[in-house]
Amino acid sequence: MPRFRCPECCCGPAIVLRPPRGATPICSRCGTVLDKQPLVRPIPLLVLLAVGSALVALSVPALFSPPPPPGPLQPGGRGSQASA
C-alpha cells in the first residue's frame, strides 16, 4: 500500500492513498505535493540487522563452550566462626 507524507505538515501521520496512475497526491491541509514514503525505511532496517547479528555473533561462543566445573568446597571458608 503506498503511503504518503506531507513535507510541510511534518508531524502528521502517513496517509495511505491509492491515487490513479499519473495523478499527483496533494495535502488537504496545505496544498503541498505529498512525498511517497517507503514501507520499510532502509537505515533503521540496517541498524536492526547490524545489532541483531552482533548479538548473535557474541552469544555463539557461549552456547558452544562447556560450563566451568564447580569449584571444590573449602572447609573453614566464609561463614565459619574461627576464634583467634
Biotite code that builds the C-alpha atoms (Angstrom):
import biotite.structure as struc

atoms = struc.array([
    struc.Atom([0.000, 0.000, 0.000], chain_id="A", res_id=1, res_name="MET", atom_name="CA", element="C"),
    struc.Atom([1.536, 3.316, -0.985], chain_id="A", res_id=2, res_name="PRO", atom_name="CA", element="C"),
    struc.Atom([1.984, 5.694, 1.935], chain_id="A", res_id=3, res_name="ARG", atom_name="CA", element="C"),
    struc.Atom([2.425, 9.413, 1.519], chain_id="A", res_id=4, res_name="PHE", atom_name="CA", element="C"),
    struc.Atom([3.591, 12.134, 3.925], chain_id="A", res_id=5, res_name="ARG", atom_name="CA", element="C"),
    struc.Atom([3.370, 15.900, 3.594], chain_id="A", res_id=6, res_name="CYS", atom_name="CA", element="C"),
    struc.Atom([6.804, 17.604, 3.814], chain_id="A", res_id=7, res_name="PRO", atom_name="CA", element="C"),
    struc.Atom([5.231, 20.853, 5.112], chain_id="A", res_id=8, res_name="GLU", atom_name="CA", element="C"),
    struc.Atom([2.927, 19.318, 7.771], chain_id="A", res_id=9, res_name="CYS", atom_name="CA", element="C"),
    struc.Atom([5.802, 17.321, 9.288], chain_id="A", res_id=10, res_name="CYS", atom_name="CA", element="C"),
    struc.Atom([4.020, 15.942, 12.360], chain_id="A", res_id=11, res_name="CYS", atom_name="CA", element="C"),
    struc.Atom([1.039, 14.406, 10.615], chain_id="A", res_id=12, res_name="GLY", atom_name="CA", element="C"),
    struc.Atom([0.656, 10.661, 10.185], chain_id="A", res_id=13, res_name="PRO", atom_name="CA", element="C"),
    struc.Atom([1.383, 8.866, 6.945], chain_id="A", res_id=14, res_name="ALA", atom_name="CA", element="C"),
    struc.Atom([-1.652, 8.787, 4.677], chain_id="A", res_id=15, res_name="ILE", atom_name="CA", element="C"),
    struc.Atom([-2.447, 5.611, 2.783], chain_id="A", res_id=16, res_name="VAL", atom_name="CA", element="C"),
    struc.Atom([-3.681, 6.517, -0.674], chain_id="A", res_id=17, res_name="LEU", atom_name="CA", element="C"),
    struc.Atom([-4.301, 4.718, -3.937], chain_id="A", res_id=18, res_name="ARG", atom_name="CA", element="C"),
    struc.Atom([-4.162, 7.513, -6.480], chain_id="A", res_id=19, res_name="PRO", atom_name="CA", element="C"),
    struc.Atom([-4.854, 6.681, -10.133], chain_id="A", res_id=20, res_name="PRO", atom_name="CA", element="C"),
    struc.Atom([-1.852, 6.425, -12.454], chain_id="A", res_id=21, res_name="ARG", atom_name="CA", element="C"),
    struc.Atom([-0.433, 9.828, -13.349], chain_id="A", res_id=22, res_name="GLY", atom_name="CA", element="C"),
    struc.Atom([-2.289, 11.638, -10.536], chain_id="A", res_id=23, res_name="ALA", atom_name="CA", element="C"),
    struc.Atom([-0.289, 13.704, -8.048], chain_id="A", res_id=24, res_name="THR", atom_name="CA", element="C"),
    struc.Atom([-1.476, 13.405, -4.437], chain_id="A", res_id=25, res_name="PRO", atom_name="CA", element="C"),
    struc.Atom([-1.852, 16.791, -2.715], chain_id="A", res_id=26, res_name="ILE", atom_name="CA", element="C"),
    struc.Atom([-2.119, 17.556, 1.023], chain_id="A", res_id=27, res_name="CYS", atom_name="CA", element="C"),
    struc.Atom([-5.651, 18.517, 2.027], chain_id="A", res_id=28, res_name="SER", atom_name="CA", element="C"),
    struc.Atom([-4.393, 20.954, 4.720], chain_id="A", res_id=29, res_name="ARG", atom_name="CA", element="C"),
    struc.Atom([-1.740, 22.998, 2.943], chain_id="A", res_id=30, res_name="CYS", atom_name="CA", element="C"),
    struc.Atom([-1.934, 22.011, -0.739], chain_id="A", res_id=31, res_name="GLY", atom_name="CA", element="C"),
    struc.Atom([1.656, 20.737, -0.973], chain_id="A", res_id=32, res_name="THR", atom_name="CA", element="C"),
    struc.Atom([2.508, 17.719, -3.125], chain_id="A", res_id=33, res_name="VAL", atom_name="CA", element="C"),
    struc.Atom([2.852, 14.639, -0.919], chain_id="A", res_id=34, res_name="LEU", atom_name="CA", element="C"),
    struc.Atom([6.105, 12.649, -0.808], chain_id="A", res_id=35, res_name="ASP", atom_name="CA", element="C"),
    struc.Atom([5.933, 8.886, -1.192], chain_id="A", res_id=36, res_name="LYS", atom_name="CA", element="C"),
    struc.Atom([7.172, 7.123, 1.938], chain_id="A", res_id=37, res_name="GLN", atom_name="CA", element="C"),
    struc.Atom([8.669, 3.633, 1.702], chain_id="A", res_id=38, res_name="PRO", atom_name="CA", element="C"),
    struc.Atom([7.018, 0.859, 3.685], chain_id="A", res_id=39, res_name="LEU", atom_name="CA", element="C"),
    struc.Atom([10.300, -0.020, 5.405], chain_id="A", res_id=40, res_name="VAL", atom_name="CA", element="C"),
    struc.Atom([12.925, 2.679, 5.792], chain_id="A", res_id=41, res_name="ARG", atom_name="CA", element="C"),
    struc.Atom([16.376, 1.330, 4.875], chain_id="A", res_id=42, res_name="PRO", atom_name="CA", element="C"),
    struc.Atom([18.567, 2.909, 7.605], chain_id="A", res_id=43, res_name="ILE", atom_name="CA", element="C"),
    struc.Atom([16.610, 1.650, 10.657], chain_id="A", res_id=44, res_name="PRO", atom_name="CA", element="C"),
    struc.Atom([16.408, -1.761, 8.992], chain_id="A", res_id=45, res_name="LEU", atom_name="CA", element="C"),
    struc.Atom([20.197, -1.841, 8.510], chain_id="A", res_id=46, res_name="LEU", atom_name="CA", element="C"),
    struc.Atom([20.750, -0.796, 12.136], chain_id="A", res_id=47, res_name="VAL", atom_name="CA", element="C"),
    struc.Atom([18.396, -3.530, 13.346], chain_id="A", res_id=48, res_name="LEU", atom_name="CA", element="C"),
    struc.Atom([20.187, -6.151, 11.251], chain_id="A", res_id=49, res_name="LEU", atom_name="CA", element="C"),
    struc.Atom([23.647, -4.982, 12.412], chain_id="A", res_id=50, res_name="ALA", atom_name="CA", element="C"),
    struc.Atom([22.729, -5.012, 16.102], chain_id="A", res_id=51, res_name="VAL", atom_name="CA", element="C"),
    struc.Atom([20.957, -8.353, 15.834], chain_id="A", res_id=52, res_name="GLY", atom_name="CA", element="C"),
    struc.Atom([23.852, -10.015, 14.023], chain_id="A", res_id=53, res_name="SER", atom_name="CA", element="C"),
    struc.Atom([26.334, -8.599, 16.560], chain_id="A", res_id=54, res_name="ALA", atom_name="CA", element="C"),
    struc.Atom([24.290, -10.017, 19.449], chain_id="A", res_id=55, res_name="LEU", atom_name="CA", element="C"),
    struc.Atom([24.035, -13.411, 17.780], chain_id="A", res_id=56, res_name="VAL", atom_name="CA", element="C"),
    struc.Atom([27.771, -13.428, 17.000], chain_id="A", res_id=57, res_name="ALA", atom_name="CA", element="C"),
    struc.Atom([28.590, -12.627, 20.625], chain_id="A", res_id=58, res_name="LEU", atom_name="CA", element="C"),
    struc.Atom([26.315, -15.350, 22.001], chain_id="A", res_id=59, res_name="SER", atom_name="CA", element="C"),
    struc.Atom([27.555, -18.200, 19.754], chain_id="A", res_id=60, res_name="VAL", atom_name="CA", element="C"),
    struc.Atom([30.773, -18.886, 21.745], chain_id="A", res_id=61, res_name="PRO", atom_name="CA", element="C"),
    struc.Atom([28.793, -19.003, 24.987], chain_id="A", res_id=62, res_name="ALA", atom_name="CA", element="C"),
    struc.Atom([26.436, -21.597, 23.522], chain_id="A", res_id=63, res_name="LEU", atom_name="CA", element="C"),
    struc.Atom([29.166, -23.990, 22.380], chain_id="A", res_id=64, res_name="PHE", atom_name="CA", element="C"),
    struc.Atom([31.647, -23.726, 25.256], chain_id="A", res_id=65, res_name="SER", atom_name="CA", element="C"),
    struc.Atom([31.284, -26.217, 28.115], chain_id="A", res_id=66, res_name="PRO", atom_name="CA", element="C"),
    struc.Atom([30.300, -24.830, 31.507], chain_id="A", res_id=67, res_name="PRO", atom_name="CA", element="C"),
    struc.Atom([33.149, -24.435, 34.004], chain_id="A", res_id=68, res_name="PRO", atom_name="CA", element="C"),
    struc.Atom([33.472, -27.266, 36.541], chain_id="A", res_id=69, res_name="PRO", atom_name="CA", element="C"),
    struc.Atom([32.212, -26.482, 40.020], chain_id="A", res_id=70, res_name="PRO", atom_name="CA", element="C"),
    struc.Atom([34.918, -25.438, 42.454], chain_id="A", res_id=71, res_name="GLY", atom_name="CA", element="C"),
    struc.Atom([35.776, -27.588, 45.483], chain_id="A", res_id=72, res_name="PRO", atom_name="CA", element="C"),
    struc.Atom([34.246, -26.689, 48.818], chain_id="A", res_id=73, res_name="LEU", atom_name="CA", element="C"),
    struc.Atom([36.805, -25.335, 51.248], chain_id="A", res_id=74, res_name="GLN", atom_name="CA", element="C"),
    struc.Atom([36.359, -26.081, 54.969], chain_id="A", res_id=75, res_name="PRO", atom_name="CA", element="C"),
    struc.Atom([36.874, -23.103, 57.225], chain_id="A", res_id=76, res_name="GLY", atom_name="CA", element="C"),
    struc.Atom([35.989, -20.740, 54.478], chain_id="A", res_id=77, res_name="GLY", atom_name="CA", element="C"),
    struc.Atom([33.494, -17.978, 54.650], chain_id="A", res_id=78, res_name="ARG", atom_name="CA", element="C"),
    struc.Atom([30.715, -18.368, 57.196], chain_id="A", res_id=79, res_name="GLY", atom_name="CA", element="C"),
    struc.Atom([32.681, -20.307, 59.818], chain_id="A", res_id=80, res_name="SER", atom_name="CA", element="C"),
    struc.Atom([33.368, -18.717, 63.202], chain_id="A", res_id=81, res_name="GLN", atom_name="CA", element="C"),
    struc.Atom([37.032, -19.290, 63.954], chain_id="A", res_id=82, res_name="ALA", atom_name="CA", element="C"),
    struc.Atom([38.325, -17.750, 67.201], chain_id="A", res_id=83, res_name="SER", atom_name="CA", element="C"),
    struc.Atom([41.872, -16.479, 67.267], chain_id="A", res_id=84, res_name="ALA", atom_name="CA", element="C"),
])
